Amino acid sequence: MKSLVLYRSQYGSTEQYAHWIGEELAAETDSFDNLKKYDFDDYDLIVVGEGVYAGQMKAAKRLAPLVEQYPDKRFIFFIVGIADMEDQENREKLYADLAKAMGPAVERVKVFFLRGVLDYAKMGLKHKTMMWLLVKYLQRKPEEELPKDADQLIATYGGRVSFMDKNSIEPLVRYAKGESAE
Ligand SMILES: Cc1cc2nc3c(=O)[nH]c(=O)nc-3n(C[C@H](O)[C@H](O)[C@H](O)COP(=O)(O)O)c2cc1C
């Protein structure tokens, strides 16, 4: 089985997960920006990962027509975000964001959810401002209306929090190798 792993990563967490996955699958691993260098006809499995920003997934949008164009290929998409991925509601929200980006092609990709990093020291001004607005908005909400991980988001504001976990790629790797029906 020949696999290709592509990632779109702004601060490196999706890139790190992509390299871990690429090592496990003995796959070529590259930035999604280099998409044009690759011919999907040369691969059996294409894995694409992307960090999510305010529900936006740009690589997913670009991938969608290719998924339709290669009906005999297997596709895996992994979303990297700061949300607690054990929480079903969070997964549903992120899946809905992905479906919005991909349209009907989403049904042809197997989706996995991995947890990344928030590091304010590395963030660009635009992202810092977005996070400031989000935290202000959350702080004004009554306690009972707050989303589950809002407390954590507020408490870690301005600092660094990392949930990078190599073990969390295991279900994806098993699925990619055809070892599990998950
Ligand atoms: C401005 C901003 C918006 C974000 N929006 C989301 C989001 O909607 N959902 C989520 O789970 N994580 C969100 N995150 C967290 C990122 O997805 C997380 O930092 C991820 O590790 C980024 O991956 P990357 O470093 O590969 O780009 C956001 C982060 C920033 C800075």
The ligand as an SDF file (V2000), in Angstrom:
LIG
                    3D

 31 33  0  0  0  0  0  0  0  0999 V2000
   -7.6500   32.2710   16.1170 C   0  0  0  0  0  0  0  0  0  0  0  0
   -7.7640   30.8110   16.4200 C   0  0  0  0  0  0  0  0  0  0  0  0
   -8.9550   30.1350   16.1720 C   0  0  0  0  0  0  0  0  0  0  0  0
   -9.0940   28.7740   16.4890 C   0  0  0  0  0  0  0  0  0  0  0  0
  -10.2840   28.1370   16.2770 N   0  0  0  0  0  0  0  0  0  0  0  0
  -10.4300   26.8420   16.6500 C   0  0  0  0  0  0  0  0  0  0  0  0
  -11.6740   26.1770   16.4850 C   0  0  0  0  0  0  0  0  0  0  0  0
  -12.6380   26.7080   15.9350 O   0  0  0  0  0  0  0  0  0  0  0  0
  -11.7790   24.9090   16.9770 N   0  0  0  0  0  0  0  0  0  0  0  0
  -10.7320   24.2710   17.5750 C   0  0  0  0  0  0  0  0  0  0  0  0
  -10.8900   23.1320   18.0390 O   0  0  0  0  0  0  0  0  0  0  0  0
   -9.5220   24.8610   17.6910 N   0  0  0  0  0  0  0  0  0  0  0  0
   -9.3530   26.1270   17.2440 C   0  0  0  0  0  0  0  0  0  0  0  0
   -8.1330   26.7370   17.3630 N   0  0  0  0  0  0  0  0  0  0  0  0
   -6.9850   25.9870   17.8560 C   0  0  0  0  0  0  0  0  0  0  0  0
   -6.0840   25.4690   16.7140 C   0  0  0  0  0  0  0  0  0  0  0  0
   -6.7910   24.6390   15.8380 O   0  0  0  0  0  0  0  0  0  0  0  0
   -4.9290   24.7090   17.3370 C   0  0  0  0  0  0  0  0  0  0  0  0
   -4.0870   25.6820   17.8790 O   0  0  0  0  0  0  0  0  0  0  0  0
   -4.1690   23.7950   16.3850 C   0  0  0  0  0  0  0  0  0  0  0  0
   -3.1850   23.0970   17.1330 O   0  0  0  0  0  0  0  0  0  0  0  0
   -3.5300   24.5620   15.2580 C   0  0  0  0  0  0  0  0  0  0  0  0
   -2.8610   23.6960   14.3850 O   0  0  0  0  0  0  0  0  0  0  0  0
   -1.5780   24.1670   13.5480 P   0  0  0  0  0  0  0  0  0  0  0  0
   -0.5350   24.5870   14.5400 O   0  0  0  0  0  0  0  0  0  0  0  0
   -1.1660   22.9650   12.7980 O   0  0  0  0  0  0  0  0  0  0  0  0
   -2.0240   25.2810   12.6370 O   0  0  0  0  0  0  0  0  0  0  0  0
   -7.9850   28.0890   17.0420 C   0  0  0  0  0  0  0  0  0  0  0  0
   -6.7620   28.7640   17.2490 C   0  0  0  0  0  0  0  0  0  0  0  0
   -6.6430   30.1050   16.9490 C   0  0  0  0  0  0  0  0  0  0  0  0
   -5.3300   30.7870   17.1870 C   0  0  0  0  0  0  0  0  0  0  0  0
  1  2  1  0
  2  3  1  0
  2 30  2  0
  3  4  2  0
  4  5  1  0
  4 28  1  0
  5  6  2  0
  6  7  1  0
  6 13  1  0
  7  8  2  0
  7  9  1  0
  9 10  1  0
 10 11  2  0
 10 12  1  0
 12 13  2  0
 13 14  1  0
 14 15  1  0
 14 28  1  0
 15 16  1  0
 16 17  1  0
 16 18  1  0
 18 19  1  0
 18 20  1  0
 20 21  1  0
 20 22  1  0
 22 23  1  0
 23 24  1  0
 24 25  2  0
 24 26  1  0
 24 27  1  0
 28 29  2  0
 29 30  1  0
 30 31  1  0
M  END
$$$$
